[in-house]
């Protein structure tokens, strides 16, 4: 038998209940699910999923799409360097 030990974690009560229901449907206890998470973390050398900031908001997505459109538009004004662009802005 493997050598095991107990450890405690704090989590919101509703998160715990929801996770117990979720993992229960998969035939796992919350403890088993946490062990799966930790073992997978060891296998991949970090989080077993992407940890990143939220997706860009609508305004940012719109700006990105506009930038892409401008970059592919042959009629869009082009500048040779930053100074030239700044001179144009000062007019």
KOLLUMMI-361620 format. One record per atom (N, C-alpha, C): residue number from 1; atom name; x, y, z. Coordinates in nm, 4 decimals. Layout:
BEGIN
{n:NUM&atom:CA&x:X&y:Y&z:Z}
...
This chain:
BEGIN
{n:1&atom:N&x:0.0837&y:-0.1190&z:0.0000}
{n:1&atom:CA&x:0.0000&y:0.0000&z:0.0000}
{n:1&atom:C&x:0.0877&y:0.1247&z:0.0000}
{n:2&atom:N&x:0.0437&y:0.2264&z:-0.0702}
{n:2&atom:CA&x:0.1220&y:0.3504&z:-0.0771}
{n:2&atom:C&x:0.1120&y:0.4278&z:0.0532}
{n:3&atom:N&x:0.2165&y:0.5017&z:0.0786}
{n:3&atom:CA&x:0.2203&y:0.5875&z:0.1959}
{n:3&atom:C&x:0.1380&y:0.7127&z:0.1656}
{n:4&atom:N&x:0.0338&y:0.7369&z:0.2418}
{n:4&atom:CA&x:-0.0514&y:0.8538&z:0.2175}
{n:4&atom:C&x:-0.0515&y:0.9443&z:0.3385}
{n:5&atom:N&x:-0.0982&y:1.0646&z:0.3184}
{n:5&atom:CA&x:-0.1109&y:1.1604&z:0.4282}
{n:5&atom:C&x:-0.2295&y:1.2504&z:0.4000}
{n:6&atom:N&x:-0.2778&y:1.3172&z:0.4992}
{n:6&atom:CA&x:-0.3882&y:1.4116&z:0.4851}
{n:6&atom:C&x:-0.3347&y:1.5532&z:0.4730}
{n:7&atom:N&x:-0.4065&y:1.6360&z:0.3981}
{n:7&atom:CA&x:-0.3793&y:1.7791&z:0.3992}
{n:7&atom:C&x:-0.5118&y:1.8511&z:0.3804}
{n:8&atom:N&x:-0.5183&y:1.9723&z:0.4278}
{n:8&atom:CA&x:-0.6428&y:2.0487&z:0.4234}
{n:8&atom:C&x:-0.6294&y:2.1657&z:0.3273}
{n:9&atom:N&x:-0.7400&y:2.1971&z:0.2619}
{n:9&atom:CA&x:-0.7446&y:2.3168&z:0.1771}
{n:9&atom:C&x:-0.8717&y:2.3925&z:0.2101}
{n:10&atom:N&x:-0.8686&y:2.5221&z:0.1879}
{n:10&atom:CA&x:-0.9866&y:2.6046&z:0.2089}
{n:10&atom:C&x:-1.0463&y:2.6359&z:0.0728}
{n:11&atom:N&x:-1.1782&y:2.6252&z:0.0642}
{n:11&atom:CA&x:-1.2478&y:2.6621&z:-0.0577}
{n:11&atom:C&x:-1.3879&y:2.7057&z:-0.0211}
{n:12&atom:N&x:-1.4493&y:2.7759&z:-0.1124}
{n:12&atom:CA&x:-1.5858&y:2.8209&z:-0.0882}
{n:12&atom:C&x:-1.6782&y:2.6999&z:-0.0816}
{n:13&atom:N&x:-1.7724&y:2.7056&z:0.0094}
{n:13&atom:CA&x:-1.8640&y:2.5934&z:0.0329}
{n:13&atom:C&x:-1.9379&y:2.5521&z:-0.0948}
{n:14&atom:N&x:-1.9879&y:2.6517&z:-0.1702}
{n:14&atom:CA&x:-2.0643&y:2.6166&z:-0.2907}
{n:14&atom:C&x:-1.9758&y:2.5545&z:-0.3981}
{n:15&atom:N&x:-1.8499&y:2.5968&z:-0.4072}
{n:15&atom:CA&x:-1.7573&y:2.5377&z:-0.5038}
{n:15&atom:C&x:-1.7334&y:2.3908&z:-0.4682}
{n:16&atom:N&x:-1.7146&y:2.3644&z:-0.3396}
{n:16&atom:CA&x:-1.6929&y:2.2267&z:-0.2943}
{n:16&atom:C&x:-1.8128&y:2.1389&z:-0.3273}
{n:17&atom:N&x:-1.9322&y:2.1872&z:-0.2984}
{n:17&atom:CA&x:-2.0528&y:2.1080&z:-0.3254}
{n:17&atom:C&x:-2.0687&y:2.0812&z:-0.4748}
{n:18&atom:N&x:-2.0482&y:2.1841&z:-0.5567}
{n:18&atom:CA&x:-2.0626&y:2.1670&z:-0.7011}
{n:18&atom:C&x:-1.9596&y:2.0689&z:-0.7560}
{n:19&atom:N&x:-1.8365&y:2.0780&z:-0.7058}
{n:19&atom:CA&x:-1.7312&y:1.9867&z:-0.7520}
{n:19&atom:C&x:-1.7584&y:1.8433&z:-0.7060}
{n:20&atom:N&x:-1.8079&y:1.8276&z:-0.5847}
{n:20&atom:CA&x:-1.8426&y:1.6939&z:-0.5374}
{n:20&atom:C&x:-1.9494&y:1.6312&z:-0.6271}
{n:21&atom:N&x:-2.0483&y:1.7114&z:-0.6675}
{n:21&atom:CA&x:-2.1519&y:1.6616&z:-0.7577}
{n:21&atom:C&x:-2.0932&y:1.6258&z:-0.8942}
{n:22&atom:N&x:-2.0126&y:1.7153&z:-0.9474}
{n:22&atom:CA&x:-1.9518&y:1.6942&z:-1.0785}
{n:22&atom:C&x:-1.8666&y:1.5678&z:-1.0796}
{n:23&atom:N&x:-1.7720&y:1.5589&z:-0.9870}
{n:23&atom:CA&x:-1.6816&y:1.4443&z:-0.9856}
{n:23&atom:C&x:-1.7530&y:1.3168&z:-0.9426}
{n:24&atom:N&x:-1.8575&y:1.3317&z:-0.8622}
{n:24&atom:CA&x:-1.9386&y:1.2163&z:-0.8259}
{n:24&atom:C&x:-2.0021&y:1.1535&z:-0.9493}
{n:25&atom:N&x:-2.0472&y:1.2364&z:-1.0423}
{n:25&atom:CA&x:-2.1039&y:1.1856&z:-1.1673}
{n:25&atom:C&x:-1.9999&y:1.1103&z:-1.2489}
{n:26&atom:N&x:-1.8741&y:1.1430&z:-1.2287}
{n:26&atom:CA&x:-1.7649&y:1.0745&z:-1.2990}
{n:26&atom:C&x:-1.7127&y:0.9546&z:-1.2195}
{n:27&atom:N&x:-1.7743&y:0.9298&z:-1.1037}
{n:27&atom:CA&x:-1.7332&y:0.8168&z:-1.0211}
{n:27&atom:C&x:-1.6125&y:0.8447&z:-0.9340}
{n:28&atom:N&x:-1.5841&y:0.9721&z:-0.9102}
{n:28&atom:CA&x:-1.4680&y:1.0107&z:-0.8299}
{n:28&atom:C&x:-1.5112&y:1.0876&z:-0.7061}
{n:29&atom:N&x:-1.4323&y:1.0767&z:-0.6021}
{n:29&atom:CA&x:-1.4486&y:1.1646&z:-0.4874}
{n:29&atom:C&x:-1.3715&y:1.2921&z:-0.5162}
{n:30&atom:N&x:-1.3965&y:1.3945&z:-0.4390}
{n:30&atom:CA&x:-1.3213&y:1.5186&z:-0.4551}
{n:30&atom:C&x:-1.1730&y:1.4934&z:-0.4283}
{n:31&atom:N&x:-1.1431&y:1.4104&z:-0.3310}
{n:31&atom:CA&x:-1.0049&y:1.3752&z:-0.2998}
{n:31&atom:C&x:-0.9372&y:1.3075&z:-0.4195}
{n:32&atom:N&x:-1.0073&y:1.2148&z:-0.4840}
{n:32&atom:CA&x:-0.9519&y:1.1467&z:-0.6019}
{n:32&atom:C&x:-0.9277&y:1.2460&z:-0.7149}
{n:33&atom:N&x:-1.0215&y:1.3377&z:-0.7355}
{n:33&atom:CA&x:-1.0077&y:1.4370&z:-0.8418}
{n:33&atom:C&x:-0.8864&y:1.5271&z:-0.8169}
{n:34&atom:N&x:-0.8671&y:1.5660&z:-0.6933}
{n:34&atom:CA&x:-0.7507&y:1.6494&z:-0.6603}
{n:34&atom:C&x:-0.6215&y:1.5712&z:-0.6840}
{n:35&atom:N&x:-0.6222&y:1.4422&z:-0.6501}
{n:35&atom:CA&x:-0.5042&y:1.3590&z:-0.6764}
{n:35&atom:C&x:-0.4761&y:1.3481&z:-0.8257}
{n:36&atom:N&x:-0.5805&y:1.3366&z:-0.9075}
{n:36&atom:CA&x:-0.5619&y:1.3337&z:-1.0530}
{n:36&atom:C&x:-0.4974&y:1.4644&z:-1.0986}
{n:37&atom:N&x:-0.5489&y:1.5770&z:-1.0496}
{n:37&atom:CA&x:-0.4937&y:1.7081&z:-1.0843}
{n:37&atom:C&x:-0.3449&y:1.7157&z:-1.0476}
{n:38&atom:N&x:-0.3107&y:1.6739&z:-0.9248}
{n:38&atom:CA&x:-0.1716&y:1.6828&z:-0.8794}
{n:38&atom:C&x:-0.0796&y:1.5898&z:-0.9582}
{n:39&atom:N&x:-0.1242&y:1.4682&z:-0.9858}
{n:39&atom:CA&x:-0.0412&y:1.3754&z:-1.0642}
{n:39&atom:C&x:-0.0194&y:1.4273&z:-1.2066}
{n:40&atom:N&x:-0.1245&y:1.4822&z:-1.2664}
{n:40&atom:CA&x:-0.1098&y:1.5374&z:-1.4009}
{n:40&atom:C&x:-0.0165&y:1.6581&z:-1.3989}
{n:41&atom:N&x:-0.0215&y:1.7374&z:-1.2934}
{n:41&atom:CA&x:0.0709&y:1.8509&z:-1.2791}
{n:41&atom:C&x:0.2150&y:1.8030&z:-1.2795}
{n:42&atom:N&x:0.2411&y:1.6937&z:-1.2098}
{n:42&atom:CA&x:0.3764&y:1.6373&z:-1.2077}
{n:42&atom:C&x:0.4176&y:1.5872&z:-1.3458}
{n:43&atom:N&x:0.3246&y:1.5260&z:-1.4179}
{n:43&atom:CA&x:0.3559&y:1.4730&z:-1.5516}
{n:43&atom:C&x:0.3945&y:1.5830&z:-1.6493}
{n:44&atom:N&x:0.3216&y:1.6954&z:-1.6438}
{n:44&atom:CA&x:0.3463&y:1.8015&z:-1.7424}
{n:44&atom:C&x:0.4417&y:1.9092&z:-1.6914}
{n:45&atom:N&x:0.4765&y:1.9042&z:-1.5643}
{n:45&atom:CA&x:0.5693&y:2.0025&z:-1.5098}
{n:45&atom:C&x:0.5061&y:2.1372&z:-1.4826}
{n:46&atom:N&x:0.3802&y:2.1402&z:-1.4461}
{n:46&atom:CA&x:0.3101&y:2.2648&z:-1.4169}
{n:46&atom:C&x:0.1607&y:2.2403&z:-1.4165}
{n:47&atom:N&x:0.0858&y:2.3475&z:-1.4358}
{n:47&atom:CA&x:-0.0588&y:2.3313&z:-1.4419}
{n:47&atom:C&x:-0.0945&y:2.2405&z:-1.5596}
{n:48&atom:N&x:-0.1895&y:2.1510&z:-1.5415}
{n:48&atom:CA&x:-0.2271&y:2.0628&z:-1.6519}
{n:48&atom:C&x:-0.3281&y:2.1271&z:-1.7478}
{n:49&atom:N&x:-0.3338&y:2.2585&z:-1.7472}
{n:49&atom:CA&x:-0.4204&y:2.3345&z:-1.8370}
{n:49&atom:C&x:-0.3630&y:2.4743&z:-1.8466}
{n:50&atom:N&x:-0.4080&y:2.5486&z:-1.9480}
{n:50&atom:CA&x:-0.3597&y:2.6857&z:-1.9653}
{n:50&atom:C&x:-0.4112&y:2.7751&z:-1.8536}
{n:51&atom:N&x:-0.3212&y:2.8533&z:-1.7974}
{n:51&atom:CA&x:-0.3582&y:2.9542&z:-1.6986}
{n:51&atom:C&x:-0.3263&y:3.0876&z:-1.7640}
{n:52&atom:N&x:-0.4320&y:3.1632&z:-1.7931}
{n:52&atom:CA&x:-0.4117&y:3.2889&z:-1.8641}
{n:52&atom:C&x:-0.5195&y:3.3880&z:-1.8249}
{n:53&atom:N&x:-0.4972&y:3.5110&z:-1.8616}
{n:53&atom:CA&x:-0.5950&y:3.6149&z:-1.8370}
{n:53&atom:C&x:-0.7178&y:3.5896&z:-1.9223}
{n:54&atom:N&x:-0.8252&y:3.6580&z:-1.8878}
{n:54&atom:CA&x:-0.9488&y:3.6427&z:-1.9637}
{n:54&atom:C&x:-0.9279&y:3.6787&z:-2.1096}
{n:55&atom:N&x:-1.0170&y:3.6266&z:-2.1912}
{n:55&atom:CA&x:-1.0151&y:3.6602&z:-2.3331}
{n:55&atom:C&x:-1.0349&y:3.8110&z:-2.3477}
{n:56&atom:N&x:-0.9868&y:3.8689&z:-2.4578}
{n:56&atom:CA&x:-1.0052&y:4.0127&z:-2.4767}
{n:56&atom:C&x:-1.1535&y:4.0505&z:-2.4808}
{n:57&atom:N&x:-1.1825&y:4.1711&z:-2.4331}
{n:57&atom:CA&x:-1.3222&y:4.2176&z:-2.4368}
{n:57&atom:C&x:-1.3592&y:4.2586&z:-2.5794}
{n:58&atom:N&x:-1.4861&y:4.2934&z:-2.5982}
{n:58&atom:CA&x:-1.5364&y:4.3248&z:-2.7326}
{n:58&atom:C&x:-1.4621&y:4.4408&z:-2.7979}
{n:59&atom:N&x:-1.4301&y:4.5427&z:-2.7191}
{n:59&atom:CA&x:-1.3602&y:4.6594&z:-2.7740}
{n:59&atom:C&x:-1.2207&y:4.6213&z:-2.8237}
{n:60&atom:N&x:-1.1516&y:4.5385&z:-2.7463}
{n:60&atom:CA&x:-1.0182&y:4.4945&z:-2.7864}
{n:60&atom:C&x:-1.0251&y:4.4076&z:-2.9107}
{n:61&atom:N&x:-1.1213&y:4.3170&z:-2.9155}
{n:61&atom:CA&x:-1.1380&y:4.2315&z:-3.0332}
{n:61&atom:C&x:-1.1660&y:4.3174&z:-3.1562}
{n:62&atom:N&x:-1.2516&y:4.4180&z:-3.1422}
{n:62&atom:CA&x:-1.2823&y:4.5073&z:-3.2544}
{n:62&atom:C&x:-1.1567&y:4.5806&z:-3.3008}
{n:63&atom:N&x:-1.0749&y:4.6277&z:-3.2064}
{n:63&atom:CA&x:-0.9507&y:4.6976&z:-3.2418}
{n:63&atom:C&x:-0.8538&y:4.6030&z:-3.3130}
{n:64&atom:N&x:-0.8471&y:4.4798&z:-3.2679}
{n:64&atom:CA&x:-0.7586&y:4.3813&z:-3.3320}
{n:64&atom:C&x:-0.8035&y:4.3524&z:-3.4752}
{n:65&atom:N&x:-0.9336&y:4.3395&z:-3.4937}
{n:65&atom:CA&x:-0.9861&y:4.3151&z:-3.6280}
{n:65&atom:C&x:-0.9613&y:4.4352&z:-3.7195}
{n:66&atom:N&x:-0.9771&y:4.5567&z:-3.6649}
{n:66&atom:CA&x:-0.9505&y:4.6771&z:-3.7441}
{n:66&atom:C&x:-0.8028&y:4.6843&z:-3.7823}
{n:67&atom:N&x:-0.7152&y:4.6530&z:-3.6895}
{n:67&atom:CA&x:-0.5716&y:4.6548&z:-3.7184}
{n:67&atom:C&x:-0.5370&y:4.5535&z:-3.8276}
{n:68&atom:N&x:-0.5986&y:4.4359&z:-3.8204}
{n:68&atom:CA&x:-0.5736&y:4.3339&z:-3.9224}
{n:68&atom:C&x:-0.6236&y:4.3817&z:-4.0588}
{n:69&atom:N&x:-0.7422&y:4.4454&z:-4.0609}
{n:69&atom:CA&x:-0.7982&y:4.4970&z:-4.1863}
{n:69&atom:C&x:-0.7063&y:4.6024&z:-4.2465}
{n:70&atom:N&x:-0.6599&y:4.6958&z:-4.1612}
{n:70&atom:CA&x:-0.5716&y:4.8027&z:-4.2083}
{n:70&atom:C&x:-0.4404&y:4.7447&z:-4.2606}
{n:71&atom:N&x:-0.3867&y:4.6454&z:-4.1911}
{n:71&atom:CA&x:-0.2596&y:4.5849&z:-4.2318}
{n:71&atom:C&x:-0.2688&y:4.5210&z:-4.3699}
{n:72&atom:N&x:-0.3868&y:4.4730&z:-4.4074}
{n:72&atom:CA&x:-0.4044&y:4.4078&z:-4.5366}
{n:72&atom:C&x:-0.4651&y:4.4990&z:-4.6424}
{n:73&atom:N&x:-0.4880&y:4.6255&z:-4.6084}
{n:73&atom:CA&x:-0.5495&y:4.7205&z:-4.7016}
{n:73&atom:C&x:-0.4384&y:4.7958&z:-4.7747}
{n:74&atom:N&x:-0.4221&y:4.7719&z:-4.9060}
{n:74&atom:CA&x:-0.3151&y:4.8400&z:-4.9802}
{n:74&atom:C&x:-0.3355&y:4.9910&z:-4.9899}
{n:75&atom:N&x:-0.4586&y:5.0393&z:-4.9683}
{n:75&atom:CA&x:-0.4857&y:5.1826&z:-4.9764}
{n:75&atom:C&x:-0.4593&y:5.2553&z:-4.8447}
{n:76&atom:N&x:-0.4306&y:5.1805&z:-4.7378}
{n:76&atom:CA&x:-0.4071&y:5.2427&z:-4.6069}
{n:76&atom:C&x:-0.2757&y:5.3202&z:-4.6078}
{n:77&atom:N&x:-0.2758&y:5.4355&z:-4.5395}
{n:77&atom:CA&x:-0.1563&y:5.5209&z:-4.5308}
{n:77&atom:C&x:-0.0451&y:5.4465&z:-4.4587}
{n:78&atom:N&x:0.0753&y:5.4536&z:-4.5127}
{n:78&atom:CA&x:0.1920&y:5.3866&z:-4.4542}
{n:78&atom:C&x:0.2962&y:5.4927&z:-4.4175}
{n:79&atom:N&x:0.3751&y:5.4623&z:-4.3163}
{n:79&atom:CA&x:0.4809&y:5.5520&z:-4.2707}
{n:79&atom:C&x:0.6125&y:5.4772&z:-4.2712}
{n:80&atom:N&x:0.7181&y:5.5497&z:-4.3025}
{n:80&atom:CA&x:0.8506&y:5.4888&z:-4.3079}
{n:80&atom:C&x:0.9109&y:5.4656&z:-4.1706}
{n:81&atom:N&x:0.8736&y:5.5510&z:-4.0744}
{n:81&atom:CA&x:0.9252&y:5.5360&z:-3.9384}
{n:81&atom:C&x:0.8326&y:5.6095&z:-3.8410}
{n:82&atom:N&x:0.8613&y:5.5983&z:-3.7133}
{n:82&atom:CA&x:0.7771&y:5.6567&z:-3.6095}
{n:82&atom:C&x:0.7742&y:5.8084&z:-3.6193}
{n:83&atom:N&x:0.8907&y:5.8695&z:-3.6471}
{n:83&atom:CA&x:0.8959&y:6.0148&z:-3.6559}
{n:83&atom:C&x:0.8025&y:6.0675&z:-3.7641}
{n:84&atom:N&x:0.7978&y:5.9994&z:-3.8777}
{n:84&atom:CA&x:0.7094&y:6.0406&z:-3.9858}
{n:84&atom:C&x:0.5625&y:6.0316&z:-3.9411}
{n:85&atom:N&x:0.5277&y:5.9260&z:-3.8723}
{n:85&atom:CA&x:0.3901&y:5.9097&z:-3.8223}
{n:85&atom:C&x:0.3570&y:6.0191&z:-3.7208}
{n:86&atom:N&x:0.4510&y:6.0515&z:-3.6335}
{n:86&atom:CA&x:0.4281&y:6.1559&z:-3.5328}
{n:86&atom:C&x:0.4118&y:6.2930&z:-3.5982}
{n:87&atom:N&x:0.4934&y:6.3212&z:-3.7015}
{n:87&atom:CA&x:0.4793&y:6.4486&z:-3.7727}
{n:87&atom:C&x:0.3392&y:6.4585&z:-3.8330}
{n:88&atom:N&x:0.2895&y:6.3484&z:-3.8873}
{n:88&atom:CA&x:0.1554&y:6.3455&z:-3.9462}
{n:88&atom:C&x:0.0491&y:6.3713&z:-3.8407}
{n:89&atom:N&x:0.0672&y:6.3184&z:-3.7221}
{n:89&atom:CA&x:-0.0281&y:6.3384&z:-3.6133}
{n:89&atom:C&x:-0.0316&y:6.4826&z:-3.5641}
{n:90&atom:N&x:0.0810&y:6.5519&z:-3.5727}
{n:90&atom:CA&x:0.0902&y:6.6896&z:-3.5232}
{n:90&atom:C&x:0.0271&y:6.7900&z:-3.6178}
{n:91&atom:N&x:-0.0024&y:6.7516&z:-3.7398}
{n:91&atom:CA&x:-0.0646&y:6.8437&z:-3.8375}
{n:91&atom:C&x:-0.2037&y:6.8784&z:-3.7984}
